Amino acid sequence: MVQPAIQYVTDEEGKPTSVIVPIKLWREIESEKETAYLLKSKAMKKRLLDAKNRKEGVSLEKARAKLGI
């Protein structure tokens, strides 16, 4: 898959000042940064791995009841 081009914005002297990134790529970057941040915490890493490996879930009705909605 070909990624859309990243566009560089420059000032009058030709120095890069910012970039324009395709939204799909930006969302991937955000997601990776968030995951890396969460995995820095041992407790959060354990919670994420436990959730990933969970075999059973809670029905929507039970979750709504627990939340009172």
Protein Blocks (a to p, Z undefined) as FASTA:
>chain_A
ZZddddddddfkopafbdcddfklmmmmmmmmmmmmmmmpmklmmmmmmmmmpmbdcdfk
lmmmmnoZZ
